[in-house]
Amino acid sequence: MSEAVQQVVEQFNEIVKPDGGQVRLCEFDGGVLRVSYRPGVNEECAECVMEPEALGAMMHDMLKGLSDDVLRVEVETEKES
């Protein structure tokens, strides 16, 4: 796995962290990047919390320019504990 993949996962984790969210790298296999996403909560702006589909699409778009290895991004949603 390229360093670019790890950096993008870390960048998205920083983006969702202010609302209490978290993005974690689960697996990278056969061109498929799997991440775990626990959405945060923003009571003042509920639509500001990133939807899992948007997260995956944005990560894929960012990675297209950085790593030819990533063919698809799959996002597994976690429930808040």
N, CA, C and O of each residue as an XYZ file, in Angstrom:
324
protein
N       0.862     -1.179      0.000
C       0.000      0.000      0.000
C       0.903      1.235      0.000
O       1.907      1.304      0.709
N       0.511      2.181     -0.805
C       1.325      3.387     -0.921
C       1.124      4.309      0.283
O       0.110      4.259      0.980
N       2.122      5.137      0.488
C       2.028      6.131      1.560
C       0.906      7.120      1.269
O       0.291      7.653      2.194
N       0.634      7.369     -0.017
C      -0.438      8.290     -0.400
C      -1.787      7.806      0.126
O      -2.600      8.610      0.583
N      -2.027      6.501      0.064
C      -3.288      5.938      0.552
C      -3.419      6.206      2.044
O      -4.467      6.656      2.508
N      -2.366      5.934      2.789
C      -2.401      6.154      4.238
C      -2.609      7.625      4.562
O      -3.346      7.956      5.491
N      -1.974      8.507      3.810
C      -2.108      9.946      4.053
C      -3.529     10.429      3.772
O      -4.059     11.255      4.515
N      -4.149      9.922      2.707
C      -5.523     10.329      2.389
C      -6.479      9.872      3.486
O      -7.369     10.625      3.881
N      -6.308      8.656      3.978
C      -7.161      8.168      5.077
C      -6.983      9.070      6.295
O      -7.963      9.446      6.939
N      -5.749      9.413      6.610
C      -5.486     10.291      7.757
C      -6.094     11.683      7.547
O      -6.638     12.267      8.485
N      -6.006     12.212      6.331
C      -6.581     13.529      6.045
C      -8.100     13.520      6.237
O      -8.658     14.453      6.814
N      -8.763     12.473      5.757
C     -10.213     12.406      5.924
C     -10.591     12.188      7.375
O     -11.637     12.661      7.819
N      -9.761     11.483      8.117
C     -10.024     11.342      9.544
C      -9.988     12.709     10.217
O     -10.821     12.996     11.077
N      -9.036     13.553      9.838
C      -8.950     14.901     10.404
C     -10.155     15.752     10.012
O     -10.595     16.594     10.794
N     -10.690     15.542      8.816
C     -11.852     16.302      8.352
C     -13.092     15.976      9.188
O     -13.860     16.875      9.531
N     -13.292     14.696      9.519
C     -14.516     14.292     10.241
C     -14.361     14.369     11.751
O     -15.355     14.320     12.475
N     -13.142     14.488     12.236
C     -12.877     14.484     13.681
C     -13.579     15.604     14.455
O     -14.053     15.348     15.562
N     -13.671     16.846     13.926
C     -14.307     17.912     14.707
C     -15.767     17.614     15.109
O     -16.246     18.119     16.124
N     -16.464     16.798     14.313
C     -17.842     16.425     14.650
C     -17.904     15.114     15.433
O     -18.988     14.579     15.670
N     -16.739     14.598     15.832
C     -16.694     13.352     16.594
C     -16.643     12.114     15.713
O     -16.841     11.002     16.205
N     -16.382     12.282     14.429
C     -16.304     11.153     13.520
C     -14.921     10.546     13.483
O     -13.969     11.077     14.053
N     -14.832      9.411     12.793
C     -13.550      8.732     12.666
C     -13.517      7.931     11.369
O     -14.502      7.288     11.006
N     -12.390      7.971     10.676
C     -12.144      7.153      9.497
C     -10.900      6.334      9.790
O      -9.861      6.871     10.173
N     -11.024      4.999      9.601
C      -9.892      4.106      9.841
C      -9.684      3.209      8.628
O     -10.638      2.779      7.979
N      -8.433      2.940      8.340
C      -8.076      2.024      7.274
C      -8.328      0.597      7.753
O      -7.831      0.200      8.807
N      -9.090     -0.171      6.990
C      -9.342     -1.568      7.340
C      -8.454     -2.496      6.526
O      -7.773     -3.366      7.069
N      -8.476     -2.292      5.202
C      -7.782     -3.230      4.334
C      -7.570     -2.604      2.961
O      -8.368     -1.785      2.506
N      -6.500     -2.995      2.324
C      -6.276     -2.630      0.930
C      -5.866     -3.903      0.212
O      -4.786     -4.443      0.451
N      -6.734     -4.378     -0.669
C      -6.489     -5.656     -1.331
C      -7.078     -5.636     -2.732
O      -8.240     -5.276     -2.918
N      -6.281     -6.021     -3.711
C      -6.767     -6.128     -5.077
C      -7.328     -4.833     -5.642
O      -8.263     -4.860     -6.442
N      -6.776     -3.717     -5.241
C      -7.236     -2.431     -5.744
C      -8.424     -1.857     -4.996
O      -8.903     -0.772     -5.325
N      -8.902     -2.581     -3.990
C     -10.062     -2.120     -3.210
C      -9.579     -1.637     -1.843
O      -8.997     -2.393     -1.066
N      -9.836     -0.367     -1.577
C      -9.524      0.221     -0.282
C     -10.786      0.159      0.566
O     -11.827      0.697      0.189
N     -10.684     -0.499      1.709
C     -11.819     -0.585      2.630
C     -11.497      0.256      3.864
O     -10.455      0.098      4.500
N     -12.430      1.154      4.177
C     -12.273      1.989      5.361
C     -13.506      1.845      6.237
O     -14.605      1.559      5.764
N     -13.290      2.051      7.511
C     -14.370      2.067      8.485
C     -14.658      3.525      8.816
O     -13.740      4.304      9.072
N     -15.930      3.887      8.808
C     -16.326      5.278      9.049
C     -17.381      5.330     10.124
O     -18.442      4.715     10.013
N     -17.070      6.083     11.180
C     -18.063      6.369     12.221
C     -18.408      7.839     12.081
O     -17.613      8.699     12.459
N     -19.607      8.147     11.532
C     -20.001      9.551     11.376
C     -20.118     10.237     12.730
O     -20.505      9.622     13.723
N     -19.788     11.480     12.751
C     -19.951     12.269     13.958
C     -21.347     12.865     14.017
O     -22.240     12.469     13.269
N     -21.517     13.810     14.907
C     -22.800     14.484     15.093
C     -22.538     15.990     15.153
O     -21.650     16.454     15.869
N     -23.324     16.732     14.393
C     -23.250     18.188     14.443
C     -24.689     18.684     14.571
O     -25.411     18.790     13.580
N     -25.090     18.983     15.794
C     -26.477     19.370     16.056
C     -26.849     20.697     15.401
O     -28.023     20.936     15.121
N     -25.879     21.553     15.156
C     -26.156     22.850     14.535
C     -26.242     22.755     13.013
O     -26.833     23.619     12.365
N     -25.650     21.702     12.445
C     -25.629     21.558     10.992
C     -25.573     20.077     10.641
O     -24.510     19.551     10.310
N     -26.706     19.415     10.713
C     -26.758     17.968     10.471
C     -26.263     17.610      9.073
O     -25.631     16.569      8.892
N     -26.541     18.462      8.080
C     -26.099     18.156      6.715
C     -24.599     18.381      6.531
O     -24.048     18.048      5.482
N     -23.940     18.938      7.536
C     -22.491     19.128      7.469
C     -21.729     17.828      7.758
O     -20.543     17.724      7.445
N     -22.397     16.853      8.344
C     -21.771     15.563      8.619
C     -21.740     14.769      7.318
O     -22.769     14.575      6.671
N     -20.564     14.320      6.950
C     -20.366     13.655      5.670
C     -21.081     12.296      5.620
O     -20.961     11.476      6.530
N     -21.821     12.091      4.538
C     -22.483     10.808      4.309
C     -21.433      9.786      3.851
O     -20.463     10.159      3.192
N     -21.614      8.510      4.189
C     -20.637      7.489      3.795
C     -20.372      7.445      2.287
O     -19.228      7.281      1.865
N     -21.418      7.591      1.481
C     -21.244      7.543      0.026
C     -20.381      8.708     -0.456
O     -19.535      8.539     -1.333
N     -20.598      9.889      0.122
C     -19.812     11.065     -0.247
C     -18.355     10.886      0.181
O     -17.436     11.245     -0.556
N     -18.155     10.338      1.358
C     -16.803     10.088      1.847
C     -16.056      9.176      0.886
O     -14.928      9.479      0.498
N     -16.665      8.071      0.502
C     -16.028      7.127     -0.410
C     -15.713      7.753     -1.755
O     -14.627      7.552     -2.297
N     -16.661      8.514     -2.299
C     -16.460      9.155     -3.605
C     -15.344     10.191     -3.538
O     -14.518     10.273     -4.447
N     -15.314     10.972     -2.478
C     -14.278     12.000     -2.343
C     -12.906     11.370     -2.154
O     -11.923     11.847     -2.720
N     -12.829     10.298     -1.359
C     -11.555      9.610     -1.169
C     -11.069      9.027     -2.496
O      -9.890      9.134     -2.832
N     -11.983      8.411     -3.248
C     -11.611      7.826     -4.532
C     -11.113      8.894     -5.495
O     -10.102      8.700     -6.169
N     -11.815     10.019     -5.563
C     -11.401     11.109     -6.448
C     -10.010     11.622     -6.078
O      -9.183     11.870     -6.955
N      -9.759     11.778     -4.792
C      -8.458     12.272     -4.353
C      -7.359     11.257     -4.682
O      -6.263     11.629     -5.100
N      -7.662      9.993     -4.492
C      -6.661      8.956     -4.718
C      -6.369      8.719     -6.198
O      -5.280      8.267     -6.552
N      -7.335      9.020     -7.060
C      -7.112      8.823     -8.497
C      -5.884      9.578     -8.977
O      -5.142      9.087     -9.828
N      -5.669     10.757     -8.440
C      -4.524     11.558     -8.844
C      -3.235     11.197     -8.122
O      -2.163     11.662     -8.509
N      -3.320     10.379     -7.084
C      -2.139     10.077     -6.273
C      -1.660      8.633     -6.381
O      -0.470      8.363     -6.223
N      -2.572      7.709     -6.648
C      -2.212      6.299     -6.636
C      -3.020      5.544     -7.689
O      -4.251      5.531     -7.652
N      -2.315      4.919     -8.623
C      -2.990      4.117     -9.647
C      -3.469      2.777     -9.100
O      -4.206      2.059     -9.775
N      -3.056      2.439     -7.887
C      -3.395      1.143     -7.292
C      -4.844      1.052     -6.834
O      -5.396     -0.047     -6.774
N      -5.475      2.178     -6.511
C      -6.822      2.165     -5.937
C      -7.864      2.206     -7.056
O      -7.972      3.185     -7.794
N      -8.619      1.127     -7.159
C      -9.677      1.037     -8.164
C     -11.034      1.412     -7.589
O     -11.906      1.916     -8.296
N     -11.197      1.156     -6.295
C     -12.499      1.383     -5.661
C     -12.289      1.628     -4.167
O     -11.350      1.106     -3.566
N     -13.173      2.426     -3.582
C     -13.170      2.665     -2.132
C     -14.493      2.175     -1.579
O     -15.559      2.593     -2.031
N     -14.420      1.284     -0.595
C     -15.617      0.784      0.089
C     -15.627      1.331      1.507
O     -14.615      1.285      2.207
N     -16.773      1.849      1.925
C     -16.900      2.455      3.242
C     -17.864      1.606      4.081
O     -19.019      1.402      3.709
N     -17.373      1.129      5.195
C     -18.183      0.392      6.167
C     -18.540      1.363      7.277
O     -17.655      1.964      7.886
N     -19.814      1.520      7.544
C     -20.266      2.491      8.542
C     -20.354      1.828      9.918
O     -20.943      0.759     10.078
N     -19.761      2.483     10.887
C     -19.845      2.044     12.290
C     -20.914      2.840     12.989
O     -21.185      3.987     12.632
N     -21.510      2.241     13.971
C     -22.444      2.958     14.836
C     -21.652      3.617     15.953
O     -20.627      3.102     16.399
N     -22.153      4.778     16.398
C     -21.497      5.484     17.495
C     -21.635      4.658     18.769
O     -22.701      4.111     19.054
N     -20.545      4.575     19.531
C     -20.582      3.784     20.774
C     -20.811      4.657     21.976
O     -20.870      4.158     23.100
